[in-house]
Amino acid sequence: MSVQPRRTQRERREATIGKLLDATIDCLVEHGYRDTSIGRICDRAGVSHGGLFRHFSSRVDLLATVTDEIGKRHIAQLQTLVVDLDPTEDMVDSMVRFFRKATREPVSAAWREVIVACRTDPGLREAVAPAVHRFEDAIMTVAQTLSGRPEGDREFGTLILSMLHMFDSEATTIVIFETDDVEAFRHDWAVQLLRSALARS
C-alpha cells in the first residue's frame, strides 16, 4: 500500500484558503450577501471560526479576497478562450458568447452580490476596490493583445468592459423573465460593435 506524502504547511494553508473561498462563493450564490455569515461559511468549508480568522482578519477581508479570486477565474477563462480558439471560428462572435455565458455562471452571481453591497457599505467598498481595479486592468491587457493597439489606447478594452456590464445586468433580470428576441438583437449588436472597433485598429 502506497503512503501519501504529508502535505507541507504551505499546502495545508492553501487548501484551507481554497475551501473557504469556494464555500464563500457557494454561500453568496445560494443565500445572498446578507445571509453569507461567517458561521455559514465555516460550516460549508468544514473549517473552524479560528481557522478562518487565521487567514482572514474579518468577513470583509474574506469577501474582498473572494472578489479578487472570481476576477482571476474570469480572466483565466478569457485567456484560455483566446489561446484555444479554432482559427475557423469567428473570434468576435465567440467572445460575445463567452461574455454572456460567463455572466450567467453562478460565480458571477456571487460577484454581483458583493458589488451591489458595496453601494451602501463604505468599508466593503474600500476593501473590494483594488480587486475590481485589477480585474478591469486585466481586461484592458487582454483587449490590447486582441486589438493590437498600443497600451495607451483603451477603446477596445472599454467596449469589452461595457459589454460585461450589459450582460451582468441581463443576467440579473433573466431570473425574472426572458426576452429571446431582445437577447438575440443584443448579441448581434455587440458583435457588430466589437468587429467595427477591431477594424479601426
HUDA-V638071 format. One line per field, one symbol per residue. burial: # if it has 24 or more other ideal C-beta (glycine too) atoms within 12 Angstrom, else .. Layout:
burial = ???
This chain:
burial = ...............##.###########...#..#.#.###.##.#....#..##..#############.###.##..##........##.#######.###..#########.##.....#..##..##..##.###.###.##........##.##########.##...........#..##..##.##..#....
